[in-house]
Amino acid sequence: MTLRARNPFRIYGTDLAPGALLAAKLVALVFATQGLWRLTDPFVPYVSVFDHVGDPVRFRHILSGIWIAAALALFVNLWPRIACGVLGGAIGVALLSSDAYRTNNLTYTAVVFLLIALSTRTTVFSILRWQLVVLYGFAAANKLFDRGWRNGSFFQSWNSLQGYGHIYKTVGDLFPGRSFSAGASWGVIAVEFLLMFLFAVPRLVPLGALGVIAYHSSLLFLTGSTFTMFWYALVATAIALLWPTAEPPAATVDSGRAQTTLRLGDLGRAFTWRRGAVSLAIGATRFTGTEALLRIVALQPIVYGLVYFLLASPHDPNRRWGALIAFAGVATGLLLRYRQSAVRTLSRA
Amino acid sequence: VSTGNKLRVAAVGALFALQCGVGIWQHLGSTRYFAWAPNDYLMTYNLTASVNGHALTPAQIGERYRLSLAALVSARAQRDIGLASSMRYVWEDPPAEVKHRIRRVEATYPPAERAQVQLEYQLDAGPLQHWRWPQ
């Protein structure tokens, strides 16, 4: 292993899929930035063994120490598979040891680390998409079985307590009874079942991944909350599913300022660079012009790292700008996919 | 396929089976632990507790049960959605999980130090409900 392989911005050249390694690093970055690495001491544990761990402060310090060591290893690409397993395992132990610590978003974070640790380049796509089938299937079914969701009373009362509650009430009052809230509830249930379906069909997974980003970013935009790790971990999963290449693609750029910045900003050596008219080769497919430039930006790991870090770092921020960036990413992703399909159709004709 | 890969696939299968099993099992009861039901409930509540006749402060109750007892429900919101004026705090999981936590915490104290607990709550702004511990 060379010093270059220890570059924290690097995502290629390990035995993990590059998109999955990027996702793991992004989630670990947020966890570290927000101080979540402190984990917890045992409190009303789900497994009785945690009633007998001795000094609770020492338990937490040991767990935190293990988490930090694994995160450092992950960032420098040292045994990244084992590091992901330890990160997920440490969070899992914390979840099982404390009822006050357990949340769905931290559970999902632990599960994603564990699944990435257990994945290979060939299985990662199937493993992550099936995890999302399970997640959205249960989330939608739970809402469907709940009377408060079916009649809109949950949606009405929960939204009324948010910062935008007075606007929600004004809009809701335009409709008879709870019909606005009931309609919105059923809309959420339908979206979650739709996401489950999209992830169950391999060729629809890219649409599902863009849908996940759009859905959770709309919640972020509306509420201003990332729901602790949910937005970060789910968007990172979507990025892993959308990552199109296992090797650094070949990018060609000219000497213009913007393109030189792109080349110099590639701290993770995510491309092999050449000089010439702008183009990007991913496998056998070659893109040119604006399409190539947009894809070069989208395949820069440092772009995601920067957005995640800035979004996670302030203590009391207005995080809605993150949702706007995500919406722009989804729109660009849809545009590029639509163009690519159109070009394929034209070339077949 | 190498033995390592087979083991990994088996571990992934076990993880999925565990999630599905726990999710279905939780739906048979009133809690939703590890069941992928994030923030699906709105329980507004008030919680009081006393030990040997001495009332605990909200800070002491929050620390005892590790509940976030910052006053979250405004008077306007109470009025808008028809909450009782005593409703102060918010919990976004099923009410059974708060009760379960209180019972488990109290079981860790010796009998002389156990609290008398009163919980008033509304689920999704529904009817006002009362719960006491010990019952």
Interface residues (C-beta under 8 A of the other chain):
Chain A: F43 V44 Y46 D99 A100 R102 T103 N104 N105 T107 V111 L114 L115 L118 S119 T120 T123 I127 W130 Q131 V134 L135 F138 A139 A141 N142 K143 F145 D146 G148 W149 S153 F154 Q156 S157 W158 S160 L161 G165 H166 K169 F227 F230
Chain B: N5 R8 V9 A11 V12 L15 F16 Q19 C20 G23 H27 R32 Y33 F34 A35 W36 A37 P38 N39 D40 Y41 L42 T44 R66 L67 L72 V73 R76 A77 D80 I81 L83 V90 E92 E97 H100 R101 R104 V105 L123 D124 A125 G126
